[in-house]
Amino acid sequence: MTAALEQLGYELFTTIGGHIPTGTSIVVYSRPETPRFFIEICGDQGRCEHFYAAQTHDALELLARYAPIVQAAAISSMAGNAEHLGDSHAMNETTRW
């Protein structure tokens, strides 16, 4: 998909959540002409939705609506990881006796 976007003049603008292993992410591409932004929103089941945003305020509106999903996925993932770390720590304490 990136090659097709490059042919249309889009360049990577930012990625939200892509570096956190939750499977949920938002990738924003931009270009000088309208529509200025191409936004890809991917869920944890591997499916993605794609949006065009004509101007900056349109892109910001979409991000304001969808960024909380990525934030919630990251928090849930971190909480789950902390829970597993707590289980491992408790198991180590038990087996140390």
N, CA, C and O atoms as a CHARMM CRD file, in Angstrom:
* protein
*
  388
    1    1 MET  N      0.82000  -1.18700   0.00000 PROA 1      0.00000
    2    1 MET  CA     0.00000   0.00000   0.00000 PROA 1      0.00000
    3    1 MET  C      0.86200   1.24700   0.00000 PROA 1      0.00000
    4    1 MET  O      0.48300   2.25200  -0.60300 PROA 1      0.00000
    5    2 THR  N      2.01500   1.21100   0.66300 PROA 2      0.00000
    6    2 THR  CA     2.86600   2.39100   0.74900 PROA 2      0.00000
    7    2 THR  C      3.32900   2.85900  -0.63100 PROA 2      0.00000
    8    2 THR  O      3.39300   4.06100  -0.88700 PROA 2      0.00000
    9    3 ALA  N      3.64900   1.92500  -1.51200 PROA 3      0.00000
   10    3 ALA  CA     4.09400   2.29200  -2.85700 PROA 3      0.00000
   11    3 ALA  C      2.97900   3.02200  -3.61400 PROA 3      0.00000
   12    3 ALA  O      3.23900   3.99600  -4.32000 PROA 3      0.00000
   13    4 ALA  N      1.75600   2.55300  -3.46700 PROA 4      0.00000
   14    4 ALA  CA     0.62100   3.20500  -4.12400 PROA 4      0.00000
   15    4 ALA  C      0.42100   4.61900  -3.58100 PROA 4      0.00000
   16    4 ALA  O      0.12900   5.54400  -4.33900 PROA 4      0.00000
   17    5 LEU  N      0.57900   4.78300  -2.27600 PROA 5      0.00000
   18    5 LEU  CA     0.43500   6.11500  -1.67300 PROA 5      0.00000
   19    5 LEU  C      1.55000   7.04400  -2.14000 PROA 5      0.00000
   20    5 LEU  O      1.31600   8.22600  -2.39300 PROA 5      0.00000
   21    6 GLU  N      2.75900   6.50600  -2.25300 PROA 6      0.00000
   22    6 GLU  CA     3.87600   7.31500  -2.73800 PROA 6      0.00000
   23    6 GLU  C      3.61100   7.78800  -4.16500 PROA 6      0.00000
   24    6 GLU  O      3.93400   8.92400  -4.51100 PROA 6      0.00000
   25    7 GLN  N      3.02800   6.92900  -4.99300 PROA 7      0.00000
   26    7 GLN  CA     2.69600   7.31900  -6.36300 PROA 7      0.00000
   27    7 GLN  C      1.68000   8.45800  -6.38900 PROA 7      0.00000
   28    7 GLN  O      1.65900   9.25800  -7.32400 PROA 7      0.00000
   29    8 LEU  N      0.84400   8.52600  -5.36500 PROA 8      0.00000
   30    8 LEU  CA    -0.14600   9.60000  -5.26000 PROA 8      0.00000
   31    8 LEU  C      0.41800  10.84600  -4.57700 PROA 8      0.00000
   32    8 LEU  O     -0.28200  11.84300  -4.40300 PROA 8      0.00000
   33    9 GLY  N      1.69000  10.77400  -4.19500 PROA 9      0.00000
   34    9 GLY  CA     2.34400  11.92500  -3.58000 PROA 9      0.00000
   35    9 GLY  C      2.30000  11.97000  -2.06300 PROA 9      0.00000
   36    9 GLY  O      2.71700  12.96400  -1.46700 PROA 9      0.00000
   37   10 TYR  N      1.80600  10.92000  -1.42600 PROA 10     0.00000
   38   10 TYR  CA     1.72000  10.90000   0.03800 PROA 10     0.00000
   39   10 TYR  C      3.04300  10.45400   0.64800 PROA 10     0.00000
   40   10 TYR  O      3.74000   9.59100   0.11400 PROA 10     0.00000
   41   11 GLU  N      3.36800  11.07100   1.78700 PROA 11     0.00000
   42   11 GLU  CA     4.53000  10.68900   2.58500 PROA 11     0.00000
   43   11 GLU  C      4.05700  10.43200   4.00800 PROA 11     0.00000
   44   11 GLU  O      3.06200  11.00300   4.45500 PROA 11     0.00000
   45   12 LEU  N      4.77500   9.57400   4.71200 PROA 12     0.00000
   46   12 LEU  CA     4.43300   9.28200   6.10100 PROA 12     0.00000
   47   12 LEU  C      4.50700  10.56500   6.92900 PROA 12     0.00000
   48   12 LEU  O      5.51000  11.27800   6.90300 PROA 12     0.00000
   49   13 PHE  N      3.43800  10.84400   7.65600 PROA 13     0.00000
   50   13 PHE  CA     3.38000  12.02500   8.51600 PROA 13     0.00000
   51   13 PHE  C      3.60900  11.63200   9.96600 PROA 13     0.00000
   52   13 PHE  O      4.45300  12.21500  10.64700 PROA 13     0.00000
   53   14 THR  N      2.85500  10.63500  10.44200 PROA 14     0.00000
   54   14 THR  CA     3.03000  10.16400  11.81300 PROA 14     0.00000
   55   14 THR  C      2.35700   8.80600  11.98500 PROA 14     0.00000
   56   14 THR  O      1.48300   8.42200  11.20800 PROA 14     0.00000
   57   15 THR  N      2.78200   8.10100  13.00900 PROA 15     0.00000
   58   15 THR  CA     2.17800   6.82300  13.38700 PROA 15     0.00000
   59   15 THR  C      1.81700   6.88600  14.86400 PROA 15     0.00000
   60   15 THR  O      2.62400   7.31300  15.69000 PROA 15     0.00000
   61   16 ILE  N      0.62300   6.46700  15.18600 PROA 16     0.00000
   62   16 ILE  CA     0.16800   6.44700  16.57500 PROA 16     0.00000
   63   16 ILE  C     -0.10700   4.99600  16.94600 PROA 16     0.00000
   64   16 ILE  O     -0.94600   4.33300  16.33800 PROA 16     0.00000
   65   17 GLY  N      0.61400   4.51700  17.95200 PROA 17     0.00000
   66   17 GLY  CA     0.37200   3.16400  18.44800 PROA 17     0.00000
   67   17 GLY  C      1.06000   2.05100  17.69100 PROA 17     0.00000
   68   17 GLY  O      0.96400   0.89600  18.10800 PROA 17     0.00000
   69   18 GLY  N      1.73000   2.32900  16.63000 PROA 18     0.00000
   70   18 GLY  CA     2.36100   1.28600  15.83900 PROA 18     0.00000
   71   18 GLY  C      3.51200   0.59600  16.52800 PROA 18     0.00000
   72   18 GLY  O      3.79200  -0.56600  16.23300 PROA 18     0.00000
   73   19 HSD  N      4.18700   1.26900  17.43400 PROA 19     0.00000
   74   19 HSD  CA     5.33000   0.68500  18.12100 PROA 19     0.00000
   75   19 HSD  C      4.92400  -0.08900  19.36800 PROA 19     0.00000
   76   19 HSD  O      5.76200  -0.74700  19.98600 PROA 19     0.00000
   77   20 ILE  N      3.67200  -0.02200  19.73900 PROA 20     0.00000
   78   20 ILE  CA     3.16900  -0.75700  20.90700 PROA 20     0.00000
   79   20 ILE  C      2.48800  -2.01500  20.38700 PROA 20     0.00000
   80   20 ILE  O      1.62500  -1.93000  19.51300 PROA 20     0.00000
   81   21 PRO  N      2.85900  -3.17500  20.90600 PROA 21     0.00000
   82   21 PRO  CA     2.31300  -4.42600  20.35700 PROA 21     0.00000
   83   21 PRO  C      0.86200  -4.71100  20.75300 PROA 21     0.00000
   84   21 PRO  O      0.57100  -5.72500  21.38800 PROA 21     0.00000
   85   22 THR  N     -0.04000  -3.80800  20.37100 PROA 22     0.00000
   86   22 THR  CA    -1.45600  -4.02200  20.66800 PROA 22     0.00000
   87   22 THR  C     -2.22300  -4.42000  19.42900 PROA 22     0.00000
   88   22 THR  O     -3.34500  -4.91700  19.52400 PROA 22     0.00000
   89   23 GLY  N     -1.62500  -4.20600  18.25400 PROA 23     0.00000
   90   23 GLY  CA    -2.31400  -4.47400  17.00600 PROA 23     0.00000
   91   23 GLY  C     -3.21200  -3.33800  16.57400 PROA 23     0.00000
   92   23 GLY  O     -3.78800  -3.38800  15.48700 PROA 23     0.00000
   93   24 THR  N     -3.34600  -2.32000  17.39400 PROA 24     0.00000
   94   24 THR  CA    -4.19200  -1.17900  17.07600 PROA 24     0.00000
   95   24 THR  C     -3.29600   0.00600  16.75200 PROA 24     0.00000
   96   24 THR  O     -2.40800   0.36000  17.52700 PROA 24     0.00000
   97   25 SER  N     -3.54400   0.62300  15.58300 PROA 25     0.00000
   98   25 SER  CA    -2.67500   1.73100  15.19900 PROA 25     0.00000
   99   25 SER  C     -3.38900   2.69200  14.26100 PROA 25     0.00000
  100   25 SER  O     -4.39500   2.36300  13.63300 PROA 25     0.00000
  101   26 ILE  N     -2.83300   3.88100  14.19500 PROA 26     0.00000
  102   26 ILE  CA    -3.26700   4.90600  13.24100 PROA 26     0.00000
  103   26 ILE  C     -2.01700   5.38000  12.52200 PROA 26     0.00000
  104   26 ILE  O     -1.02600   5.75000  13.15100 PROA 26     0.00000
  105   27 VAL  N     -2.07400   5.36300  11.19600 PROA 27     0.00000
  106   27 VAL  CA    -0.96500   5.85900  10.38800 PROA 27     0.00000
  107   27 VAL  C     -1.50100   6.99400   9.52200 PROA 27     0.00000
  108   27 VAL  O     -2.52100   6.85100   8.84800 PROA 27     0.00000
  109   28 VAL  N     -0.80100   8.11500   9.55200 PROA 28     0.00000
  110   28 VAL  CA    -1.23400   9.30000   8.81000 PROA 28     0.00000
  111   28 VAL  C     -0.19100   9.63100   7.75100 PROA 28     0.00000
  112   28 VAL  O      1.00000   9.73700   8.04400 PROA 28     0.00000
  113   29 TYR  N     -0.65400   9.79100   6.52600 PROA 29     0.00000
  114   29 TYR  CA     0.18600  10.21000   5.40600 PROA 29     0.00000
  115   29 TYR  C     -0.30200  11.57900   4.95900 PROA 29     0.00000
  116   29 TYR  O     -1.48700  11.89000   5.08300 PROA 29     0.00000
  117   30 SER  N      0.60500  12.39600   4.44000 PROA 30     0.00000
  118   30 SER  CA     0.20500  13.72300   3.97700 PROA 30     0.00000
  119   30 SER  C      0.84700  14.04900   2.63200 PROA 30     0.00000
  120   30 SER  O      1.82500  13.43000   2.21200 PROA 30     0.00000
  121   31 ARG  N      0.25600  15.04700   1.97300 PROA 31     0.00000
  122   31 ARG  CA     0.78400  15.57600   0.71700 PROA 31     0.00000
  123   31 ARG  C      0.30200  17.01900   0.59300 PROA 31     0.00000
  124   31 ARG  O     -0.61800  17.42300   1.30400 PROA 31     0.00000
  125   32 PRO  N      0.91000  17.80100  -0.30100 PROA 32     0.00000
  126   32 PRO  CA     0.53400  19.22000  -0.40100 PROA 32     0.00000
  127   32 PRO  C     -0.85500  19.47200  -0.99300 PROA 32     0.00000
  128   32 PRO  O     -1.50800  20.44400  -0.61300 PROA 32     0.00000
  129   33 GLU  N     -1.32100  18.62300  -1.91000 PROA 33     0.00000
  130   33 GLU  CA    -2.60400  18.90400  -2.55400 PROA 33     0.00000
  131   33 GLU  C     -3.76000  18.15100  -1.88400 PROA 33     0.00000
  132   33 GLU  O     -3.54800  17.21300  -1.11600 PROA 33     0.00000
  133   34 THR  N     -4.96900  18.58000  -2.19100 PROA 34     0.00000
  134   34 THR  CA    -6.18100  18.00500  -1.61300 PROA 34     0.00000
  135   34 THR  C     -6.54100  16.70100  -2.31400 PROA 34     0.00000
  136   34 THR  O     -6.42300  16.62600  -3.53700 PROA 34     0.00000
  137   35 PRO  N     -6.97100  15.68100  -1.59800 PROA 35     0.00000
  138   35 PRO  CA    -7.05400  15.59700  -0.14100 PROA 35     0.00000
  139   35 PRO  C     -5.65500  15.47900   0.46500 PROA 35     0.00000
  140   35 PRO  O     -4.84100  14.66500   0.02900 PROA 35     0.00000
  141   36 ARG  N     -5.40000  16.29400   1.45900 PROA 36     0.00000
  142   36 ARG  CA    -4.06100  16.40500   2.04200 PROA 36     0.00000
  143   36 ARG  C     -3.65600  15.19900   2.86100 PROA 36     0.00000
  144   36 ARG  O     -2.46800  14.88700   2.94400 PROA 36     0.00000
  145   37 PHE  N     -4.60600  14.51400   3.46800 PROA 37     0.00000
  146   37 PHE  CA    -4.25300  13.43100   4.38300 PROA 37     0.00000
  147   37 PHE  C     -4.94400  12.12500   4.00400 PROA 37     0.00000
  148   37 PHE  O     -6.10700  12.10700   3.60200 PROA 37     0.00000
  149   38 PHE  N     -4.20500  11.04900   4.14200 PROA 38     0.00000
  150   38 PHE  CA    -4.73200   9.69700   4.01500 PROA 38     0.00000
  151   38 PHE  C     -4.47100   9.04400   5.36600 PROA 38     0.00000
  152   38 PHE  O     -3.33300   9.00900   5.83500 PROA 38     0.00000
  153   39 ILE  N     -5.51800   8.53000   5.98500 PROA 39     0.00000
  154   39 ILE  CA    -5.40500   7.98200   7.34100 PROA 39     0.00000
  155   39 ILE  C     -5.82100   6.52200   7.32100 PROA 39     0.00000
  156   39 ILE  O     -6.88100   6.16200   6.81000 PROA 39     0.00000
  157   40 GLU  N     -4.95600   5.68900   7.89300 PROA 40     0.00000
  158   40 GLU  CA    -5.22200   4.25300   8.00000 PROA 40     0.00000
  159   40 GLU  C     -5.38700   3.91700   9.47800 PROA 40     0.00000
  160   40 GLU  O     -4.49500   4.18000  10.28500 PROA 40     0.00000
  161   41 ILE  N     -6.52500   3.33800   9.82600 PROA 41     0.00000
  162   41 ILE  CA    -6.80800   2.94900  11.20500 PROA 41     0.00000
  163   41 ILE  C     -6.97600   1.43500  11.22000 PROA 41     0.00000
  164   41 ILE  O     -7.87400   0.89400  10.57500 PROA 41     0.00000
  165   42 CYS  N     -6.09500   0.75000  11.97000 PROA 42     0.00000
  166   42 CYS  CA    -6.11000  -0.71600  12.00900 PROA 42     0.00000
  167   42 CYS  C     -6.46100  -1.19600  13.41000 PROA 42     0.00000
  168   42 CYS  O     -5.95100  -0.68200  14.40600 PROA 42     0.00000
  169   43 GLY  N     -7.33600  -2.18700  13.46800 PROA 43     0.00000
  170   43 GLY  CA    -7.73000  -2.77700  14.73500 PROA 43     0.00000
  171   43 GLY  C     -6.89400  -3.99800  15.06900 PROA 43     0.00000
  172   43 GLY  O     -6.05400  -4.42400  14.27600 PROA 43     0.00000
  173   44 ASP  N     -7.12800  -4.55400  16.23800 PROA 44     0.00000
  174   44 ASP  CA    -6.32600  -5.68500  16.69400 PROA 44     0.00000
  175   44 ASP  C     -6.67000  -6.99400  15.99100 PROA 44     0.00000
  176   44 ASP  O     -5.99400  -7.99800  16.21400 PROA 44     0.00000
  177   45 GLN  N     -7.68800  -7.00900  15.16000 PROA 45     0.00000
  178   45 GLN  CA    -8.04000  -8.21600  14.40600 PROA 45     0.00000
  179   45 GLN  C     -7.45400  -8.19600  12.99700 PROA 45     0.00000
  180   45 GLN  O     -7.75000  -9.06800  12.18000 PROA 45     0.00000
  181   46 GLY  N     -6.61200  -7.18100  12.71600 PROA 46     0.00000
  182   46 GLY  CA    -5.93300  -7.11600  11.43900 PROA 46     0.00000
  183   46 GLY  C     -6.68400  -6.40200  10.33200 PROA 46     0.00000
  184   46 GLY  O     -6.17700  -6.28500   9.21600 PROA 46     0.00000
  185   47 ARG  N     -7.87300  -5.92800  10.61900 PROA 47     0.00000
  186   47 ARG  CA    -8.63100  -5.19500   9.59600 PROA 47     0.00000
  187   47 ARG  C     -8.35000  -3.70700   9.72100 PROA 47     0.00000
  188   47 ARG  O     -8.13100  -3.18300  10.81400 PROA 47     0.00000
  189   48 CYS  N     -8.36100  -3.04300   8.57700 PROA 48     0.00000
  190   48 CYS  CA    -8.06500  -1.60800   8.54500 PROA 48     0.00000
  191   48 CYS  C     -9.18000  -0.84700   7.83600 PROA 48     0.00000
  192   48 CYS  O     -9.83900  -1.36800   6.93600 PROA 48     0.00000
  193   49 GLU  N     -9.36800   0.37100   8.25600 PROA 49     0.00000
  194   49 GLU  CA   -10.26400   1.31200   7.59800 PROA 49     0.00000
  195   49 GLU  C     -9.40700   2.45100   7.07600 PROA 49     0.00000
  196   49 GLU  O     -8.40100   2.81300   7.68600 PROA 49     0.00000
  197   50 HSD  N     -9.80900   3.01600   5.94300 PROA 50     0.00000
  198   50 HSD  CA    -9.04000   4.08300   5.31900 PROA 50     0.00000
  199   50 HSD  C     -9.91800   5.31300   5.11300 PROA 50     0.00000
  200   50 HSD  O    -11.08200   5.21100   4.72700 PROA 50     0.00000
  201   51 PHE  N     -9.32900   6.47500   5.38100 PROA 51     0.00000
  202   51 PHE  CA   -10.04500   7.73600   5.27200 PROA 51     0.00000
  203   51 PHE  C     -9.17600   8.75900   4.57000 PROA 51     0.00000
  204   51 PHE  O     -7.95500   8.76700   4.72400 PROA 51     0.00000
  205   52 TYR  N     -9.81300   9.61400   3.80200 PROA 52     0.00000
  206   52 TYR  CA    -9.16200  10.80200   3.27300 PROA 52     0.00000
  207   52 TYR  C     -9.64300  11.97800   4.09000 PROA 52     0.00000
  208   52 TYR  O    -10.81100  12.03900   4.47200 PROA 52     0.00000
  209   53 ALA  N     -8.74800  12.91400   4.36100 PROA 53     0.00000
  210   53 ALA  CA    -9.11600  14.15600   5.03400 PROA 53     0.00000
  211   53 ALA  C     -8.63200  15.30900   4.15500 PROA 53     0.00000
  212   53 ALA  O     -7.45200  15.40000   3.81900 PROA 53     0.00000
  213   54 ALA  N     -9.55800  16.17700   3.79400 PROA 54     0.00000
  214   54 ALA  CA    -9.24000  17.24500   2.84600 PROA 54     0.00000
  215   54 ALA  C     -8.20000  18.21800   3.39500 PROA 54     0.00000
  216   54 ALA  O     -7.25900  18.58400   2.69100 PROA 54     0.00000
  217   55 GLN  N     -8.36600  18.63400   4.63800 PROA 55     0.00000
  218   55 GLN  CA    -7.47800  19.63100   5.23300 PROA 55     0.00000
  219   55 GLN  C     -7.06700  19.19400   6.63400 PROA 55     0.00000
  220   55 GLN  O     -7.53400  18.18000   7.15200 PROA 55     0.00000
  221   56 THR  N     -6.18700  19.98300   7.22900 PROA 56     0.00000
  222   56 THR  CA    -5.65400  19.65200   8.55700 PROA 56     0.00000
  223   56 THR  C     -6.76000  19.51400   9.59300 PROA 56     0.00000
  224   56 THR  O     -6.74000  18.57600  10.39000 PROA 56     0.00000
  225   57 HSD  N     -7.72300  20.42800   9.59600 PROA 57     0.00000
  226   57 HSD  CA    -8.78200  20.36100  10.61500 PROA 57     0.00000
  227   57 HSD  C     -9.62000  19.08100  10.45700 PROA 57     0.00000
  228   57 HSD  O    -10.12300  18.55000  11.44700 PROA 57     0.00000
  229   58 ASP  N     -9.77300  18.58500   9.22300 PROA 58     0.00000
  230   58 ASP  CA   -10.50300  17.33200   9.00900 PROA 58     0.00000
  231   58 ASP  C     -9.71300  16.14800   9.58100 PROA 58     0.00000
  232   58 ASP  O    -10.28300  15.25300  10.20300 PROA 58     0.00000
  233   59 ALA  N     -8.40100  16.15900   9.36200 PROA 59     0.00000
  234   59 ALA  CA    -7.54900  15.09500   9.89800 PROA 59     0.00000
  235   59 ALA  C     -7.56800  15.10900  11.42000 PROA 59     0.00000
  236   59 ALA  O     -7.66600  14.06000  12.05700 PROA 59     0.00000
  237   60 LEU  N     -7.47500  16.29400  11.99500 PROA 60     0.00000
  238   60 LEU  CA    -7.49200  16.39800  13.45700 PROA 60     0.00000
  239   60 LEU  C     -8.81100  15.90500  14.04200 PROA 60     0.00000
  240   60 LEU  O     -8.83100  15.29700  15.11200 PROA 60     0.00000
  241   61 GLU  N     -9.90200  16.16400  13.34900 PROA 61     0.00000
  242   61 GLU  CA   -11.20700  15.68700  13.82000 PROA 61     0.00000
  243   61 GLU  C    -11.24500  14.15900  13.82500 PROA 61     0.00000
  244   61 GLU  O    -11.72300  13.54800  14.78100 PROA 61     0.00000
  245   62 LEU  N    -10.73800  13.54700  12.75100 PROA 62     0.00000
  246   62 LEU  CA   -10.69300  12.07900  12.70700 PROA 62     0.00000
  247   62 LEU  C     -9.78600  11.51900  13.80200 PROA 62     0.00000
  248   62 LEU  O    -10.13600  10.54200  14.46400 PROA 62     0.00000
  249   63 LEU  N     -8.62900  12.13600  13.99000 PROA 63     0.00000
  250   63 LEU  CA    -7.71200  11.67000  15.02800 PROA 63     0.00000
  251   63 LEU  C     -8.32100  11.81300  16.41800 PROA 63     0.00000
  252   63 LEU  O     -8.13000  10.94600  17.27100 PROA 63     0.00000
  253   64 ALA  N     -9.04700  12.89100  16.64800 PROA 64     0.00000
  254   64 ALA  CA    -9.69200  13.08800  17.94700 PROA 64     0.00000
  255   64 ALA  C    -10.72000  11.99900  18.22400 PROA 64     0.00000
  256   64 ALA  O    -10.94300  11.62800  19.37600 PROA 64     0.00000
  257   65 ARG  N    -11.33800  11.49200  17.17700 PROA 65     0.00000
  258   65 ARG  CA   -12.34100  10.44400  17.34700 PROA 65     0.00000
  259   65 ARG  C    -11.71800   9.06500  17.54900 PROA 65     0.00000
  260   65 ARG  O    -12.23300   8.25300  18.31800 PROA 65     0.00000
  261   66 TYR  N    -10.61200   8.80300  16.85800 PROA 66     0.00000
  262   66 TYR  CA   -10.05900   7.45100  16.85400 PROA 66     0.00000
  263   66 TYR  C     -8.84000   7.25200  17.74500 PROA 66     0.00000
  264   66 TYR  O     -8.57600   6.11800  18.14600 PROA 66     0.00000
  265   67 ALA  N     -8.09700   8.27900  18.06900 PROA 67     0.00000
  266   67 ALA  CA    -6.91300   8.12900  18.91800 PROA 67     0.00000
  267   67 ALA  C     -7.23600   7.51500  20.29000 PROA 67     0.00000
  268   67 ALA  O     -6.41900   6.74700  20.79900 PROA 67     0.00000
  269   68 PRO  N     -8.37900   7.81500  20.90800 PROA 68     0.00000
  270   68 PRO  CA    -8.68600   7.16900  22.19100 PROA 68     0.00000
  271   68 PRO  C     -8.75400   5.63800  22.11300 PROA 68     0.00000
  272   68 PRO  O     -8.50100   4.95700  23.10700 PROA 68     0.00000
  273   69 ILE  N     -9.09200   5.09900  20.94500 PROA 69     0.00000
  274   69 ILE  CA    -9.11900   3.64200  20.78800 PROA 69     0.00000
  275   69 ILE  C     -7.71100   3.08000  20.91000 PROA 69     0.00000
  276   69 ILE  O     -7.49400   2.06300  21.57000 PROA 69     0.00000
  277   70 VAL  N     -6.76000   3.74400  20.27100 PROA 70     0.00000
  278   70 VAL  CA    -5.36600   3.30500  20.33900 PROA 70     0.00000
  279   70 VAL  C     -4.84600   3.46400  21.76400 PROA 70     0.00000
  280   70 VAL  O     -4.13900   2.59300  22.27100 PROA 70     0.00000
  281   71 GLN  N     -5.19200   4.56000  22.40000 PROA 71     0.00000
  282   71 GLN  CA    -4.77300   4.80200  23.77700 PROA 71     0.00000
  283   71 GLN  C     -5.33200   3.72500  24.71100 PROA 71     0.00000
  284   71 GLN  O     -4.60800   3.20900  25.56200 PROA 71     0.00000
  285   72 ALA  N     -6.60200   3.38800  24.55800 PROA 72     0.00000
  286   72 ALA  CA    -7.22000   2.36000  25.40600 PROA 72     0.00000
  287   72 ALA  C     -6.56200   1.00000  25.17300 PROA 72     0.00000
  288   72 ALA  O     -6.34300   0.24600  26.12100 PROA 72     0.00000
  289   73 ALA  N     -6.24700   0.68600  23.91600 PROA 73     0.00000
  290   73 ALA  CA    -5.58500  -0.58600  23.61000 PROA 73     0.00000
  291   73 ALA  C     -4.20500  -0.64000  24.24700 PROA 73     0.00000
  292   73 ALA  O     -3.80200  -1.67900  24.77100 PROA 73     0.00000
  293   74 ALA  N     -3.47600   0.47500  24.20700 PROA 74     0.00000
  294   74 ALA  CA    -2.14300   0.51700  24.81100 PROA 74     0.00000
  295   74 ALA  C     -2.21900   0.34200  26.32600 PROA 74     0.00000
  296   74 ALA  O     -1.42500  -0.39800  26.90800 PROA 74     0.00000
  297   75 ILE  N     -3.16200   1.01400  26.95800 PROA 75     0.00000
  298   75 ILE  CA    -3.32400   0.89900  28.41100 PROA 75     0.00000
  299   75 ILE  C     -3.72600  -0.52200  28.78800 PROA 75     0.00000
  300   75 ILE  O     -3.21100  -1.07500  29.76000 PROA 75     0.00000
  301   76 SER  N     -4.63700  -1.11400  28.03000 PROA 76     0.00000
  302   76 SER  CA    -5.06100  -2.49000  28.30600 PROA 76     0.00000
  303   76 SER  C     -3.89700  -3.45300  28.16000 PROA 76     0.00000
  304   76 SER  O     -3.73100  -4.36700  28.96700 PROA 76     0.00000
  305   77 SER  N     -3.09600  -3.24700  27.13100 PROA 77     0.00000
  306   77 SER  CA    -1.93500  -4.10500  26.90300 PROA 77     0.00000
  307   77 SER  C     -0.93200  -3.96900  28.03800 PROA 77     0.00000
  308   77 SER  O     -0.39400  -4.96600  28.52100 PROA 77     0.00000
  309   78 MET  N     -0.67900  -2.72800  28.46500 PROA 78     0.00000
  310   78 MET  CA     0.27100  -2.50000  29.55100 PROA 78     0.00000
  311   78 MET  C     -0.25100  -3.09600  30.85600 PROA 78     0.00000
  312   78 MET  O      0.51700  -3.67500  31.62500 PROA 78     0.00000
  313   79 ALA  N     -1.53100  -2.96000  31.10600 PROA 79     0.00000
  314   79 ALA  CA    -2.11500  -3.52300  32.33300 PROA 79     0.00000
  315   79 ALA  C     -2.02700  -5.04200  32.30200 PROA 79     0.00000
  316   79 ALA  O     -1.72300  -5.66600  33.31800 PROA 79     0.00000
  317   80 GLY  N     -2.28900  -5.64100  31.14400 PROA 80     0.00000
  318   80 GLY  CA    -2.18000  -7.09000  31.01400 PROA 80     0.00000
  319   80 GLY  C     -0.76000  -7.56100  31.21700 PROA 80     0.00000
  320   80 GLY  O     -0.53200  -8.58300  31.86500 PROA 80     0.00000
  321   81 ASN  N      0.20600  -6.82900  30.67200 PROA 81     0.00000
  322   81 ASN  CA     1.60700  -7.18800  30.85600 PROA 81     0.00000
  323   81 ASN  C      2.01600  -7.07300  32.30800 PROA 81     0.00000
  324   81 ASN  O      2.74000  -7.92800  32.81700 PROA 81     0.00000
  325   82 ALA  N      1.56300  -6.02400  32.98500 PROA 82     0.00000
  326   82 ALA  CA     1.88800  -5.84100  34.40000 PROA 82     0.00000
  327   82 ALA  C      1.27400  -6.95800  35.23200 PROA 82     0.00000
  328   82 ALA  O      1.88000  -7.42800  36.19400 PROA 82     0.00000
  329   83 GLU  N      0.07000  -7.38000  34.86000 PROA 83     0.00000
  330   83 GLU  CA    -0.59200  -8.46700  35.57900 PROA 83     0.00000
  331   83 GLU  C      0.20500  -9.75900  35.44300 PROA 83     0.00000
  332   83 GLU  O      0.38300 -10.49100  36.41700 PROA 83     0.00000
  333   84 HSD  N      0.68500 -10.03600  34.22900 PROA 84     0.00000
  334   84 HSD  CA     1.49100 -11.24100  34.01600 PROA 84     0.00000
  335   84 HSD  C      2.81900 -11.15300  34.75700 PROA 84     0.00000
  336   84 HSD  O      3.30500 -12.15800  35.27500 PROA 84     0.00000
  337   85 LEU  N      3.40900  -9.96600  34.81400 PROA 85     0.00000
  338   85 LEU  CA     4.64400  -9.79800  35.57000 PROA 85     0.00000
  339   85 LEU  C      4.39300 -10.05500  37.04400 PROA 85     0.00000
  340   85 LEU  O      5.21600 -10.67000  37.72200 PROA 85     0.00000
  341   86 GLY  N      3.25100  -9.58400  37.54400 PROA 86     0.00000
  342   86 GLY  CA     2.90100  -9.82600  38.93900 PROA 86     0.00000
  343   86 GLY  C      2.72400 -11.30100  39.22600 PROA 86     0.00000
  344   86 GLY  O      3.14200 -11.78000  40.28000 PROA 86     0.00000
  345   87 ASP  N      2.10200 -12.04100  38.29400 PROA 87     0.00000
  346   87 ASP  CA     1.93800 -13.48700  38.45500 PROA 87     0.00000
  347   87 ASP  C      3.28900 -14.18200  38.48400 PROA 87     0.00000
  348   87 ASP  O      3.50300 -15.08100  39.29700 PROA 87     0.00000
  349   88 SER  N      4.19600 -13.78300  37.61600 PROA 88     0.00000
  350   88 SER  CA     5.52700 -14.39200  37.56900 PROA 88     0.00000
  351   88 SER  C      6.28200 -14.11000  38.85300 PROA 88     0.00000
  352   88 SER  O      6.95700 -14.98500  39.39600 PROA 88     0.00000
  353   89 HSD  N      6.16100 -12.87000  39.33700 PROA 89     0.00000
  354   89 HSD  CA     6.84800 -12.49600  40.56600 PROA 89     0.00000
  355   89 HSD  C      6.30100 -13.30900  41.73700 PROA 89     0.00000
  356   89 HSD  O      7.07000 -13.78600  42.57200 PROA 89     0.00000
  357   90 ALA  N      4.98400 -13.47000  41.80300 PROA 90     0.00000
  358   90 ALA  CA     4.37700 -14.24200  42.88500 PROA 90     0.00000
  359   90 ALA  C      4.82800 -15.69400  42.80700 PROA 90     0.00000
  360   90 ALA  O      5.09900 -16.31300  43.83600 PROA 90     0.00000
  361   91 MET  N      4.91200 -16.24100  41.60400 PROA 91     0.00000
  362   91 MET  CA     5.34200 -17.61500  41.43100 PROA 91     0.00000
  363   91 MET  C      6.79700 -17.76500  41.86800 PROA 91     0.00000
  364   91 MET  O      7.15000 -18.75300  42.51200 PROA 91     0.00000
  365   92 ASN  N      7.63600 -16.80400  41.52700 PROA 92     0.00000
  366   92 ASN  CA     9.03100 -16.86500  41.94500 PROA 92     0.00000
  367   92 ASN  C      9.16400 -16.79200  43.44400 PROA 92     0.00000
  368   92 ASN  O     10.00100 -17.48400  44.02400 PROA 92     0.00000
  369   93 GLU  N      8.35300 -15.96300  44.08900 PROA 93     0.00000
  370   93 GLU  CA     8.37300 -15.87500  45.54300 PROA 93     0.00000
  371   93 GLU  C      7.95700 -17.20900  46.16600 PROA 93     0.00000
  372   93 GLU  O      8.52500 -17.62900  47.17300 PROA 93     0.00000
  373   94 THR  N      6.97500 -17.86800  45.57200 PROA 94     0.00000
  374   94 THR  CA     6.48500 -19.14400  46.11000 PROA 94     0.00000
  375   94 THR  C      7.52200 -20.24400  45.92300 PROA 94     0.00000
  376   94 THR  O      7.76100 -21.04100  46.83000 PROA 94     0.00000
  377   95 THR  N      8.12800 -20.28400  44.76100 PROA 95     0.00000
  378   95 THR  CA     9.08600 -21.36700  44.49700 PROA 95     0.00000
  379   95 THR  C     10.41600 -21.14400  45.17300 PROA 95     0.00000
  380   95 THR  O     11.23400 -22.06300  45.22600 PROA 95     0.00000
  381   96 ARG  N     10.66000 -19.96700  45.68800 PROA 96     0.00000
  382   96 ARG  CA    11.92900 -19.68800  46.35300 PROA 96     0.00000
  383   96 ARG  C     12.01900 -20.39500  47.69700 PROA 96     0.00000
  384   96 ARG  O     13.12200 -20.64700  48.18300 PROA 96     0.00000
  385   97 TRP  N     10.88800 -20.71800  48.30500 PROA 97     0.00000
  386   97 TRP  CA    10.88900 -21.33200  49.63400 PROA 97     0.00000
  387   97 TRP  C     11.44200 -22.67100  49.57200 PROA 97     0.00000
  388   97 TRP  O     11.52800 -23.35100  50.59400 PROA 97     0.00000
